[in-house]
Amino acid sequence: MTGNSLPPVNLTDSGRPVLLPNEIECFFLSGVDLLSEDEPNTWFPHLKSGLLILTTHRLLWLPDAAVSASSSSVAVPLASISHIFPHKKSLKSVFASPRVRFQVSPSPERGVASSGSRSVVATVVVRGKGDCDAFVSKFWENWRGRAWEESESATSSSSNAAARAATTSSSGIYSSDGTVRMVGVSGILRKEQEMWESTDKSLQDAFQDLNALMSKAKEMVMLAEKMRLKLLSGSNSQTNTTNDEEIGSKEEMQELLLSVGIISPVTKESAGALYHQQLSRQLADFVKVPLERAGGIINLIDVYCLFNRARGTELISPDDLLQACSLWEKFDVPIVLRKFDSGVMVIQNKSHSDEEVFTKIKVLVMKPDALRAGISPSDAAMTLGVAPAMAKEHLLSAESKGILCRDVSPDGFRFYINLFPEIDRDDMYLVKDQGIYSSWVRAIPAHG
């Protein structure tokens, strides 16, 4: 890797690449070598046996052990590619690994900083299974599409708009064309009205038909993200005079916008044979926020609904979700799939300790009221900060460990502290003056 001038790729905890704004993954190839046809000491490194991801902006190369070797992951910006050589087929190529050749021209403006200015011909050698023809077709399409220029123009236009706004604000009551500007309160109201009219037009265009909706989906996600950030900044700066109803409506809006969608969902079309592997990594990144809100454990059915809602039209089946979760054992991710004795399947953090949960349950069930009347799953849910269904599973697990006893009545399940280990078999009527039994005895008179 000496002399490597390619920009590095940042990875998430699950080994997924961190994408640029508006960047979308388009194709995956496994077992790929990315080689330079020039001398080994050139600025373009020799990369052996990794995962190649084609996006709208870059070629991303990740080694097989990408999670532990994130520093080895590199990117080739499509802007730095000056030529893609036609994919030639011959009798020799039938028995050899498919190859795709392209020319890279180093330039800081194009994202590749190199001490030398000489262009390099690079070769993609596909040693794994994958549709090379489909990759070449998508490679040509993305390179000619030049999506990175749209991002740059959007950034520059926003900067120019800000500069024009600053100039206008300091130019008095007359605009650049000689007309009188709207200033003061009326100007603010007029500006707000124009903004809402523009937003309303975007929504009408988006819902005109299915094709328009698909083309506007990414714009809607970006708009929702901007609104979410504005709400978050507004909630941080709000004063104490804000009433509870306004705070509640803002929190509700934040909840809706936070789950608006994933800009670049992994699909079978783009990932091919790597579909479940990449889906598993993307799911591991997605589920972090729902897990934090749910107290470190969440029902698999809830994850299925949340994940499909975030993917929009690219829905997955329950079997795909289950297979993606089962692959977490092979990856170094901080979450696991767990199945309770009752058959309920959940996703939980590895740091979610059963011993810690049992300790909280034991403290709850030892309170005087609980010693007399027991606790319900709802009581445990409030203490543990999880859903009642999950709290019931924890209580049943505590019962299997001998911590609790269960009473089933028409009112439902009630759980009590297990007193049987405290009873002396040789003297059944002995009243102990210490331990759990003593606490239970002291709580009984208060009931009478």
C-alpha positions as CSV (number, residue, x, y, z in Angstrom):
1,M,0.0,0.0,0.0
2,T,3.1,2.3,-0.2
3,G,2.5,5.3,-2.4
4,N,-1.3,5.1,-2.1
5,S,-2.9,8.4,-3.1
6,L,-6.5,7.2,-3.3
7,P,-8.8,8.7,-0.7
8,P,-9.8,6.4,2.2
9,V,-13.4,5.2,2.9
10,N,-15.0,5.7,6.3
11,L,-16.9,2.7,7.5
12,T,-19.7,2.2,10.0
13,D,-19.5,-0.2,13.0
14,S,-21.0,-3.0,10.9
15,G,-18.5,-2.4,8.0
16,R,-20.8,-0.5,5.7
17,P,-19.3,2.5,3.8
18,V,-20.3,5.9,4.9
19,L,-21.9,7.5,1.7
20,L,-21.5,11.0,0.5
21,P,-24.6,13.3,0.3
22,N,-26.9,12.1,-2.5
23,E,-24.6,9.1,-3.2
24,I,-26.4,5.8,-3.9
25,E,-25.0,2.3,-4.1
26,C,-25.6,0.7,-7.5
27,F,-23.6,-2.6,-7.8
28,F,-21.7,-5.1,-5.7
29,L,-18.9,-7.5,-6.7
30,S,-17.1,-9.8,-4.4
31,G,-13.6,-11.3,-4.8
32,V,-12.3,-8.3,-6.8
33,D,-8.7,-7.3,-7.4
34,L,-8.0,-3.7,-8.2
35,L,-4.7,-3.4,-9.9
36,S,-2.5,-0.9,-11.7
37,E,-1.0,-1.9,-15.0
38,D,2.1,0.3,-14.3
39,E,4.9,-0.4,-11.9
40,P,4.1,-1.5,-8.3
41,N,5.6,1.6,-6.8
42,T,3.1,3.9,-8.6
43,W,0.7,6.1,-6.7
44,F,-2.1,3.7,-7.5
45,P,-1.9,0.6,-5.1
46,H,-2.4,-3.1,-5.9
47,L,-5.5,-4.2,-4.0
48,K,-6.1,-8.0,-3.8
49,S,-9.4,-9.9,-3.0
50,G,-11.9,-7.4,-1.7
51,L,-15.5,-6.1,-2.1
52,L,-16.0,-3.6,-4.9
53,I,-19.0,-1.3,-4.6
54,L,-20.1,0.9,-7.5
55,T,-22.0,4.1,-6.4
56,T,-23.2,7.1,-8.3
57,H,-20.0,9.0,-7.2
58,R,-17.2,6.5,-6.5
59,L,-15.8,3.0,-6.9
60,L,-15.3,1.7,-3.3
61,W,-12.9,-1.1,-2.5
62,L,-13.2,-2.8,0.9
63,P,-11.0,-5.7,2.0
64,D,-12.6,-8.9,3.2
65,A,-11.8,-8.0,6.8
66,A,-13.2,-4.5,6.3
67,V,-14.6,-4.2,9.8
68,S,-11.1,-4.6,11.4
69,A,-9.1,-3.0,8.6
70,S,-11.1,0.1,7.8
71,S,-7.8,2.0,7.0
72,S,-7.3,-0.3,4.0
73,S,-10.6,0.7,2.3
74,V,-10.1,3.2,-0.5
75,A,-12.2,5.0,-3.1
76,V,-11.7,5.9,-6.8
77,P,-13.8,9.0,-7.5
78,L,-15.6,8.6,-10.8
79,A,-14.7,12.2,-11.5
80,S,-11.0,11.1,-11.7
81,I,-11.7,8.5,-14.4
82,S,-10.9,9.9,-17.8
83,H,-11.7,6.8,-19.9
84,I,-13.3,3.4,-19.7
85,F,-12.0,0.9,-22.1
86,P,-14.6,-1.3,-24.0
87,H,-15.1,-4.7,-22.5
88,K,-13.7,-7.1,-25.1
89,K,-14.6,-10.8,-25.3
90,S,-12.4,-13.4,-26.8
91,L,-11.8,-17.1,-26.6
92,K,-9.1,-16.5,-24.0
93,S,-11.4,-14.4,-21.8
94,V,-13.8,-17.3,-21.5
95,F,-11.4,-19.2,-19.4
96,A,-9.9,-16.2,-17.5
97,S,-11.3,-14.0,-14.8
98,P,-13.4,-11.1,-16.3
99,R,-11.5,-7.8,-16.5
100,V,-12.6,-4.2,-16.7
101,R,-10.0,-1.5,-17.6
102,F,-10.2,2.2,-17.0
103,Q,-7.9,5.2,-16.9
104,V,-7.4,7.3,-13.8
105,S,-6.0,10.8,-13.9
106,P,-4.8,12.2,-10.5
107,S,-6.0,15.6,-9.6
108,P,-6.8,17.3,-6.3
109,E,-9.9,18.8,-7.9
110,R,-11.1,15.3,-8.8
111,G,-10.5,13.9,-5.4
112,V,-7.2,12.1,-6.0
113,A,-4.1,14.0,-4.7
114,S,-0.9,12.6,-6.1
115,S,2.7,13.7,-6.2
116,G,2.9,12.6,-9.8
117,S,0.6,13.8,-12.6
118,R,0.9,10.7,-14.8
119,S,-2.4,8.9,-15.6
120,V,-2.7,5.2,-14.7
121,V,-4.6,2.4,-16.3
122,A,-6.3,0.4,-13.6
123,T,-7.9,-3.1,-14.0
124,V,-10.8,-4.6,-12.1
125,V,-10.3,-8.4,-12.0
126,V,-13.4,-10.2,-10.9
127,R,-12.4,-13.5,-9.3
128,G,-15.6,-14.1,-7.4
129,K,-19.1,-14.7,-8.7
130,G,-20.9,-11.8,-10.2
131,D,-22.4,-10.4,-13.4
132,C,-19.5,-8.6,-15.0
133,D,-21.5,-7.4,-18.0
134,A,-24.1,-5.9,-15.8
135,F,-21.4,-4.2,-13.8
136,V,-19.8,-2.7,-16.9
137,S,-23.1,-1.4,-18.1
138,K,-23.8,0.3,-14.8
139,F,-20.2,1.6,-14.6
140,W,-20.7,3.3,-18.0
141,E,-24.1,4.7,-17.0
142,N,-22.9,6.2,-13.7
143,W,-19.7,7.6,-15.2
144,R,-21.7,9.3,-18.0
145,G,-24.4,10.4,-15.6
146,R,-21.9,12.6,-13.6
147,A,-24.1,12.7,-10.5
148,W,-21.2,14.3,-8.6
149,E,-21.5,17.4,-10.7
150,E,-25.1,17.8,-9.6
151,S,-24.1,17.7,-6.0
152,E,-21.3,20.2,-6.6
153,S,-23.7,22.5,-8.5
154,A,-26.3,22.3,-5.7
155,T,-23.7,23.2,-3.1
156,S,-22.4,26.1,-5.2
157,S,-25.9,27.4,-6.0
158,S,-26.8,27.3,-2.3
159,S,-23.6,29.2,-1.5
160,N,-24.4,31.8,-4.3
161,A,-27.9,32.1,-3.0
162,A,-26.6,32.8,0.5
163,A,-24.2,35.4,-1.0
164,R,-27.0,37.1,-3.0
165,A,-29.2,37.1,0.1
166,A,-26.4,38.8,2.1
167,T,-25.9,41.4,-0.7
168,T,-29.6,42.1,-0.9
169,S,-30.0,42.5,2.8
170,S,-27.4,45.2,2.8
171,S,-28.5,47.1,-0.4
172,G,-31.3,49.1,1.1
173,I,-35.0,48.9,0.0
174,Y,-34.2,48.5,-3.8
175,S,-33.4,45.2,-5.4
176,S,-30.8,44.5,-8.2
177,D,-33.5,45.1,-10.9
178,G,-34.6,48.5,-9.4
179,T,-37.8,47.3,-7.9
180,V,-38.7,48.0,-4.3
181,R,-37.9,45.1,-2.0
182,M,-40.4,43.7,0.5
183,V,-38.9,44.5,3.9
184,G,-39.9,44.2,7.6
185,V,-42.8,41.9,8.7
186,S,-44.4,41.9,5.2
187,G,-41.2,40.8,3.6
188,I,-40.8,37.9,6.1
189,L,-44.4,36.8,5.5
190,R,-44.0,37.0,1.7
191,K,-40.8,34.9,1.9
192,E,-42.5,32.3,4.1
193,Q,-45.4,32.2,1.6
194,E,-43.1,31.6,-1.3
195,M,-41.3,28.9,0.5
196,W,-44.5,27.0,1.3
197,E,-45.7,27.4,-2.2
198,S,-42.5,25.9,-3.5
199,T,-42.8,23.0,-1.0
200,D,-46.5,22.5,-1.9
201,K,-45.6,22.3,-5.6
202,S,-42.9,19.7,-4.9
203,L,-45.4,17.6,-3.0
204,Q,-48.0,17.9,-5.8
205,D,-45.4,16.9,-8.4
206,A,-44.3,14.0,-6.2
207,F,-47.8,12.5,-5.9
208,Q,-48.9,13.1,-9.5
209,D,-48.1,9.5,-10.5
210,L,-45.9,6.6,-9.4
211,N,-43.0,7.6,-11.7
212,A,-42.9,11.1,-10.3
213,L,-43.1,9.8,-6.8
214,M,-40.1,7.5,-7.4
215,S,-38.1,10.4,-8.9
216,K,-38.9,12.7,-6.1
217,A,-38.3,10.2,-3.3
218,K,-34.8,11.2,-2.6
219,E,-35.7,14.9,-2.6
220,M,-38.5,14.2,-0.1
221,V,-36.0,12.4,2.2
222,M,-33.6,15.3,2.0
223,L,-36.4,17.8,2.7
224,A,-37.5,15.8,5.7
225,E,-34.0,15.6,7.0
226,K,-33.6,19.4,6.8
227,M,-37.0,19.8,8.6
228,R,-35.9,17.4,11.3
229,L,-32.6,19.3,11.9
230,K,-34.5,22.5,12.0
231,L,-36.9,21.1,14.6
232,L,-34.1,19.7,16.7
233,S,-32.3,23.1,16.7
234,G,-35.6,24.8,17.5
235,S,-36.2,22.4,20.4
236,N,-32.8,23.1,21.9
237,S,-33.3,26.9,21.8
238,Q,-36.9,27.0,22.9
239,T,-37.7,28.9,26.1
240,N,-39.5,27.6,29.2
241,T,-42.7,29.5,28.2
242,T,-43.4,26.9,25.5
243,N,-46.5,24.9,26.4
244,D,-46.7,21.2,26.6
245,E,-48.9,20.9,23.6
246,E,-46.3,22.6,21.3
247,I,-43.5,20.4,22.7
248,G,-45.6,17.3,22.2
249,S,-46.4,18.2,18.6
250,K,-42.7,18.9,17.9
251,E,-41.7,15.5,19.4
252,E,-44.3,13.8,17.3
253,M,-43.1,15.5,14.2
254,Q,-39.5,14.5,15.0
255,E,-40.6,10.8,15.4
256,L,-42.2,10.9,12.0
257,L,-39.2,12.5,10.2
258,L,-36.6,10.3,11.9
259,S,-38.2,7.2,10.3
260,V,-38.7,8.8,6.9
261,G,-36.4,6.5,5.0
262,I,-33.0,5.2,3.9
263,I,-31.6,7.0,0.9
264,S,-29.7,4.0,-0.5
265,P,-31.3,0.7,0.5
266,V,-29.5,-2.5,-0.3
267,T,-31.4,-4.4,-3.1
268,K,-31.1,-7.8,-4.8
269,E,-30.6,-6.0,-8.1
270,S,-27.5,-4.1,-6.9
271,A,-26.0,-6.5,-4.4
272,G,-26.7,-9.8,-6.2
273,A,-25.2,-12.8,-4.3
274,L,-24.1,-10.4,-1.5
275,Y,-27.6,-9.2,-0.9
276,H,-28.2,-10.8,2.6
277,Q,-24.7,-10.0,3.7
278,Q,-25.0,-6.3,2.9
279,L,-28.6,-6.2,4.1
280,S,-27.4,-7.6,7.4
281,R,-24.8,-4.8,7.8
282,Q,-27.3,-2.1,6.8
283,L,-29.9,-3.5,9.3
284,A,-27.2,-3.5,12.1
285,D,-26.6,0.2,11.4
286,F,-30.3,1.1,11.2
287,V,-31.5,-0.7,14.3
288,K,-29.2,1.3,16.7
289,V,-31.6,4.2,17.2
290,P,-34.8,2.1,17.7
291,L,-32.8,-0.1,20.2
292,E,-31.8,2.9,22.3
293,R,-35.4,4.1,22.4
294,A,-36.7,0.7,23.4
295,G,-34.3,0.2,26.3
296,G,-31.8,-2.1,24.5
297,I,-34.3,-4.8,23.4
298,I,-36.9,-4.7,20.6
299,N,-39.3,-7.3,19.2
300,L,-38.3,-8.6,15.8
301,I,-41.8,-7.9,14.4
302,D,-41.4,-4.2,15.3
303,V,-38.0,-4.1,13.6
304,Y,-39.5,-5.6,10.5
305,C,-42.2,-2.9,10.3
306,L,-39.7,0.0,11.0
307,F,-37.1,-1.3,8.6
308,N,-39.6,-1.8,5.7
309,R,-41.1,1.7,6.4
310,A,-37.6,3.2,6.1
311,R,-36.9,1.3,2.9
312,G,-39.9,2.8,1.1
313,T,-40.8,0.8,-2.0
314,E,-37.8,-1.6,-1.6
315,L,-39.6,-4.0,0.8
316,I,-38.1,-7.1,2.2
317,S,-39.7,-10.4,3.2
318,P,-39.7,-11.8,6.8
319,D,-37.4,-14.6,5.6
320,D,-34.9,-12.0,4.3
321,L,-35.0,-10.2,7.7
322,L,-34.5,-13.4,9.6
323,Q,-31.6,-14.5,7.4
324,A,-30.0,-11.0,7.7
325,C,-30.2,-11.2,11.5
326,S,-28.7,-14.7,11.6
327,L,-25.6,-13.4,9.8
328,W,-24.7,-11.1,12.7
329,E,-22.9,-14.0,14.4
330,K,-20.3,-13.8,11.6
331,F,-19.8,-10.0,11.9
332,D,-18.4,-8.0,14.7
333,V,-21.6,-6.0,15.5
334,P,-22.8,-4.9,18.9
335,I,-26.3,-6.5,18.5
336,V,-27.6,-10.1,18.5
337,L,-30.8,-12.0,17.6
338,R,-32.3,-13.8,20.6
339,K,-35.1,-16.3,21.0
340,F,-36.9,-16.6,24.3
341,D,-38.1,-20.0,25.7
342,S,-41.7,-18.9,24.7
343,G,-40.6,-18.6,21.0
344,V,-40.6,-14.8,20.9
345,M,-37.7,-13.4,18.9
346,V,-36.1,-10.1,19.7
347,I,-33.0,-8.0,18.8
348,Q,-31.0,-6.8,21.7
349,N,-27.6,-5.1,22.4
350,K,-24.8,-7.4,23.5
351,S,-24.4,-5.1,26.5
352,H,-28.0,-5.9,27.5
353,S,-27.3,-8.1,30.6
354,D,-29.9,-10.6,31.9
355,E,-28.2,-10.4,35.3
356,E,-28.7,-6.7,35.4
357,V,-32.3,-7.1,34.4
358,F,-32.9,-9.7,37.1
359,T,-31.4,-7.4,39.7
360,K,-33.8,-4.7,38.8
361,I,-36.7,-7.1,38.9
362,K,-35.7,-8.4,42.3
363,V,-35.5,-4.9,43.7
364,L,-39.0,-4.2,42.3
365,V,-40.6,-7.4,43.6
366,M,-39.1,-6.8,47.1
367,K,-41.0,-3.6,47.7
368,P,-43.7,-3.9,50.4
369,D,-46.6,-3.5,47.9
370,A,-45.1,-6.1,45.6
371,L,-44.5,-8.5,48.4
372,R,-48.2,-8.4,49.2
373,A,-49.8,-8.2,45.8
374,G,-47.0,-9.1,43.3
375,I,-46.1,-7.3,40.1
376,S,-47.6,-7.4,36.6
377,P,-45.7,-7.2,33.3
378,S,-46.8,-3.5,33.1
379,D,-45.2,-2.8,36.4
380,A,-41.9,-4.4,35.3
381,A,-42.2,-2.6,31.9
382,M,-42.1,0.8,33.7
383,T,-39.1,-0.2,35.7
384,L,-37.1,-1.7,32.9
385,G,-38.1,0.8,30.3
386,V,-39.3,-1.8,27.7
387,A,-42.6,-2.8,26.2
388,P,-44.9,-4.9,28.4
389,A,-44.5,-7.9,26.1
390,M,-40.8,-7.8,26.5
391,A,-41.2,-7.3,30.3
392,K,-43.3,-10.4,30.5
393,E,-40.5,-12.4,28.7
394,H,-38.0,-11.1,31.3
395,L,-40.3,-12.1,34.1
396,L,-40.8,-15.6,32.7
397,S,-37.0,-15.9,32.4
398,A,-36.6,-14.8,36.0
399,E,-39.1,-17.5,36.9
400,S,-37.1,-20.1,35.1
401,K,-34.1,-19.1,37.1
402,G,-36.0,-19.6,40.4
403,I,-36.2,-15.9,41.3
404,L,-39.9,-15.5,40.9
405,C,-43.1,-17.5,41.3
406,R,-46.1,-17.0,39.0
407,D,-49.8,-16.7,39.8
408,V,-52.3,-16.9,36.9
409,S,-55.8,-15.5,37.5
410,P,-58.6,-14.0,35.5
411,D,-56.8,-10.7,35.9
412,G,-53.7,-12.0,34.2
413,F,-50.2,-12.9,35.3
414,R,-48.9,-11.8,38.7
415,F,-45.3,-12.5,39.8
416,Y,-44.1,-12.8,43.3
417,I,-40.7,-13.3,45.0
418,N,-39.8,-17.0,45.3
419,L,-40.0,-17.9,49.0
420,F,-39.5,-21.6,48.7
421,P,-35.6,-21.5,49.0
422,E,-36.1,-19.7,52.3
423,I,-38.3,-22.4,53.9
424,D,-36.5,-24.9,56.2
425,R,-37.7,-28.3,55.3
426,D,-37.0,-29.6,58.8
427,D,-39.0,-26.9,60.5
428,M,-41.8,-25.7,58.1
429,Y,-43.2,-23.3,60.6
430,L,-40.0,-21.6,61.6
431,V,-40.3,-17.8,61.2
432,K,-36.9,-16.4,60.3
433,D,-35.9,-13.0,61.4
434,Q,-33.7,-12.2,58.4
435,G,-33.6,-12.7,54.7
436,I,-36.4,-12.5,52.1
437,Y,-38.8,-14.5,54.2
438,S,-38.5,-12.0,57.1
439,S,-39.2,-9.1,54.7
440,W,-42.3,-10.9,53.4
441,V,-43.6,-11.6,57.0
442,R,-43.2,-8.0,57.9
443,A,-45.2,-6.9,54.9
444,I,-48.1,-9.2,55.6
445,P,-49.4,-7.4,58.8
446,A,-49.5,-4.1,56.9
447,H,-51.9,-5.8,54.5
448,G,-54.3,-6.8,57.3
